[in-house]
Amino acid sequence: MEIFDVVDENGIPTGEVVDRKKAHREGIRHRTAHVWIIRKTDTGVQVLLQKRSENKDSFPGQYDTSSAGHIPAGDEPVESAIRELKEELGIDAVPEQLKYAGSFHVQYEEEFHGEMFRDNEYANVFVYDEEVDISSLILQEEEVERVDWFDISELKRGLETDDPRFCVPPGGFKAVMQYIDLYVS
């Protein structure tokens, strides 16, 4: 059973904990870590997105952040980000390779697989800009169907037009765009 810290509006643990099912059934605020893998090309910046497995409890079969996951109770965002990269994509990262890009709040209710899913997250965003060869990644099959590089402009258009291929959180995209504007362009 996954146990999360209940957090306040600033992502600070309150001292209470909640299990995953209850958190999503009742919409209780908890933390997540999101990692965006980016690379600079001759034509601009690309992001690596994962296509979520069809059996995921939310947004099955849609392209999402490179790697993301819940932060277990007692863990810190960067250690969860490193663990998720390893579990989902087979990438061995160290803390110095993750650049903090910001945070955002996610809150929505939607029905998936016939059940209501209530998400209330304080999401911590990191950027990983080391070289990644997608043919050598080891994908966690129950989580990730495939990964693909997308030009940042294509993803931006997709989010603006509600392209059903993407379920990328707008707040995460905004944090990454600010990071790119400051450090990559």
N, C-alpha and C positions, 0 to 999 in steps of 0.2 A: 504494500500500500504506500503510495506517495504522500508525504506530508510536507506542507508548505508553511512558511511563516505568513501570518496575516500582517499586512503592512498598511501604514497610513498613506495619505495622499502624496507624500514625498518619498515613498518607497522604504520607509524606516520600519523595521519589524516592531510590532506592538507587544510582543511577548506571548501572543496567542498563536496557535497552530491550527491547521485545517487540512483534512485529507482532500485529495484531488477531486473526487466525485462530488463532495459537498461544496467545494469551492466553485465548481462549474454548475452545479444544480442551483445554488443560491446566489451566485454572482459575488462571492467574497473576494476582496482585493488581495492579490498575491504577486510575487515577482517572477519575471522571466529574463532571460539573457538572449539577445539576438546578435548574431554575427553575420556581417555582410562581407563577402569576399569580393574584392574589386581588383581590376587590372587596368592599366593605361595602355591604349593601343594607338596606332597611327591616326585613327579617326576619332578618338575620344576615350571615354571610360566605359568599361563593361562591368556588369555585375553577374555573379554566378547565382542562379536561383535553383532551388530544388523543387521538383514536382512531387507533391505529397502523395503518399500511397492512397489507394482507393479505400482502404479500411480505416483511415484516420477519423477521429471523432468529430473533426471540424475541417471544412474546406477540402474534402478528398479530391485528388486528381488535379489540383490547381497549383500553379507556381507560387512559391513563397520565398521568404528570406533564405539566404544560403544555409544557415543552421540556426536553430532556436530551440529553447526548451525552458521548462519550469526550473526554478531555483529551489532545491530541497531546503527544508528548515535547517537553519544553522550554517548554510553555505553562503559564500560571497558570489556576486555576479561574475567576476572574472574566472573563478574556478569552475563555475557552471558552464560558462561560455567555452572554456577549454575542453571540458568533458563532452559537451554536445558536439563540438567539431570532431572529436575522436569517435564518438558513438555513431553519429549520422553519416560522416564522410570519410572517416579513417585518417584525418589530419592530426598529426602530433604537433600541437602548438605550445608555446611557452608564453607566460604573461606579457613579456616585453613585445611580443608580436601582435598583440591586440591593442588597438588604439580606441580609447573611449570616445564615442561620438555624440553621446547625449542620452536622453531618456524621453519616454512619452507614455501616455496613458491609453490603454485600450479598454473600451467598454461597449459590449454589444450583446444582443440576444438573437439567436437564430436556431432554427430547427435543422438537425442533421440526423439521418437514419431514424427518423420518427421520434426523436427525443429533443427536448429543449436544451440548448447549450448556452449558458450565461458566462461570458468572459469579462473579468474585471482585473486587468493586469497593470502593474507598473513595470514597464519594459526598459531594460538597460541595453543600449546599442553599442556594439563594438565593430571596428573595421579591421579586416585581415587583408593585407595587400602583398603577402608573399606570393611567389610563383606557385601556381596550382595547375597540374596536368590532370584534367578531368578523367582521362582514360585510366589513370592509376588510382583513382579514389576507390575506397571500399564502402559502398553504400549500405546503410542499414535497411534491409528490404522491407521490414514491417513499417518503416517510417517514410522512406524515400524511394520513389519509383525511378527517377533519373535526375540528372543535373544538366543545365545548359547555360551558356553565356548569353547575355542580352545586352545590347547597347543601352546605356542609361536613358537615351532619348526614346527608345522604343518602350521601355518600362514606364517612363513619364507619360507618354501618350496613352498607354494602356490603362494607367490609373485614372487619367483625366476622362477617359471614355468608358470607364467601368468594364473594360475588356474581361470577359469571364475566365480567361486563362489565368489571371493573376488574383491572388488574395493577399498580396503584400500589404502590411499595415502602412497607411499613409504617414503616420508619425515616424516610423522607422525610415521610410524613404526620405522624409524631410531631414532627419538627422544626418543621414548619409550624404545627401546633397550638400548640406552645410559643410560637412567634413571635406567633401570633394572640392567645393569652392575655396576653402581655406588652404588645403594642403596638397591638392593634386593638380588643379588646373594650371 
